[in-house]
Amino acid sequence: MTKKLITLGRVCLLSILMINASCDKDEEVVLNDDNFITSVKLTSGDFTKDFEIKDNEVNGVVPYTIDDLDIAFAITISDKATVTPDPSTISSIKDPINFIVTAENGEKKNYVVNIKRELSPENEIVSFQIKTDLFETNADIDNETGKINQRVLPNTVLTSIETTGVISDRATINPDPKTISDYTNPITFTVTAENGESKEYLVTLELMNKEYTAQCDISNASKWFGGDDRVIPDYPEIGPRNVGTGQVILLAKDTYPTKFGFLLRRPFVSRRTNTNYLGDLEFKLNIRDINGVIITSKNVVINGPFIGGWIDFDLTSLNLLLKKNIQYNFTYYLINGEALGVSSGSDANLNVDSGICGATGFSGESKKKNNTSLEDWNVWWSHEWHFNFRLEGKQ
């Protein structure tokens, strides 16, 4: 190890007792000439790795899953040495990095850090969105077979389709889905990973043309449905109120619903006066997602007198696409039920049922005095009964 000598000069001491002064010999300080990088650690997110230093070089690879534009270095160097650039300012390994370590005595040493991220092998279509004038949906993707099959609403124009594909990070797709609008015939897309590996996807869109009907009409129970204008001092929690009913709809295939109906057991009656209501009645259906957010709605007016039976909503104009294996909550109620003060009964099946008829039911209750409405999801709760309904459409 070579040491650099520095002369500090003569130090003169003035004697307190003597007039004459004497000086000692020159003192020499040795500066450190060590200029080594002793350790290198890279961190990115939850990933951390120490790298070997060999012949003034640091070489290595990191997984493709890390972000090579969001890294941090922890570098230790010789005592009393300095390094440039400051490792804390480095956040990318896209290119090799030259570090210069300067010893205390000024001697410099160059280190090259060349750490590369592995090239990604991922080449999947993560999502494929279809949008038309009638509807929009995310298509079902089978990444094992490379097939994207989507049945679309009956009136869809297959030559005017807007599609958007989201692919694996750092991959490319050809052709770009945004440039394709004609899906009269299946379209093949090629997704190429960063490492060059490619995968083909065949996108096939077909019009829904198969009739679908579900009718759940086994009835052995009835729940209050409609308004109640009674004020009962001993039971203040009862009224006035409006009570609605709901049912979970869970389909095995994508479906375009054209009609939904629910079954009421009897005419609407005022419980306060015990008389039948003979006027017209308006009902509202809210189709909600699993969290209760309203997707779309439909109203229907039934001319009086209503004697009981099915209340059907024509859903054709909604251009609604119900996705398979996705829970939808259908909730329905009598408009102005609290003010009308008339009620009927929602027919239901108490027993365990299978398939679409065995899904969860709902009940909801609103009160004007509480400033609540049956539009509010927080006034609905799960009910153990399976309420009668029927659904028609195409798949």
Secondary structure, 3 states (H helix, E strand, C coil): CCCEEEECCCCEEECCCCCCEEECCCCEEEECCCCCEEEEEEEECCEEEEECCECCEEEEEECCCCCCCCCEEEEEECCCCEEECCHHHCCCCCCCEEEEEECCCCCEEEEEEEEEECCCCCCCEEEEEEECCCCEEECCEECCCCEEEEEECCCCCCCCCEEEEEECCCCEEECCHHHCCCCCCCEEEEEECCCCCEEEEEEEEEECCCEEEEEECCCCEEEEEEEECCCCCCCCCCCCEEEEEEEEECCCCCEEEEEEEEEECCCCEECCCCEECCCCEEEEEEEECCCCCEEEEEEEEECCCCCCEEEEEECHHHCCCECCCCCEEEEEEECCHHHHCEEEEEEEECCCCCHHHHCCEEEEEECHHHCCCCCCHHHEEEECCEECEEEEEEC
